[in-house]
Amino acid sequence: MIDNINNEELIEQYLLGEMTGARLEEFKLKLLTDDQFRNKVSMQKAIIQNVKIEGRIAWKLKLEAYHKELDTSLMKAEQTKMRAGIFQKFTRFPIKRYFQPVAATVALVIITTVTFLSVNSSSATDRIFSEYYHPFSSVVQASRELPNNSPSQKDQAFDAYNREQYSESIKMFTNILSYGSDETAIFYLGNAYLSTGKYKEAEITFTRYLNEYKEFAVESTWYLALSYLKQKKTKEARPLFEQLSIGDNDYRKKAQDILIKL
């Protein structure tokens, strides 16, 4: 029996396609009926997939480093011959006199390189955000009602949102929410915050949505991950992209692409 299973090896056996027969049927049945167990399997699947992605990247970097090291070794052999001749020619020169300027130059190169890598890493998250963030369309709202508000309030809020007047829509959605919690208003408020560069506010809003509602759970997970990414919180963003990358949703391929780029 696979009741109350905790065995990661058994889950891994299923994910690798090594499980057969009655045990496989029992495993699939538990997946369909046990939400907690299904979450464990999804998490294990995300870990395995991420290891594969990281492994491919690691091997690529190792191969590149190997070729670079090979080229460097050949170059060093030639440079050693040249330095031997130059050293013999200039041994009468005061070496200490020239050491300090060279050391300063080397230090400057190191500092510049570290700064460049840091800035480049920071700008990478900005580029990913710009490439993948698009405000969620509100066309679907034509057939939906905001239960705690009159139609005129709803129409005004979404009209401003559709005309990309996001700052104005923020005021209206906030006003709608002052009458009570509302699912669609919270979700689109988060998008309006993202579109106006208020990334912390967007993070708080989408987190609130995921704690209270489910209809736009996948979409809110996607936008929450992007809000983390824009704030350079890659540690918080990565698990959300991993969750989306293994699910049956519209963001699966995009999440996989972002994980590789990260």
Secondary structure, 3 states (H helix, E strand, C coil): CCCCCCCHHHHHHHHCCCCCHHHHHHHHHHHHHCHHHHHHHHHHHHHHHHHHHHHHHHHHHHHHHHHHHHHHHHHHHHHHHHHHHHHHHHCCCCHHHHHHHHHHHHHHHHHHHHHHHHHHHHHHHHHHHHHHCCCCCCHHHHHCCCCCCCHHHHHHHHHHHHCCCHHHHHHHHHHHHCCCCCHHHHHHHHHHHHHCCCHHHHHHHHHHHHHHCCCCHHHHHHHHHHHHHHCCCHHHHHHHHHHHHCCCCCCHHHHHHHHHHC
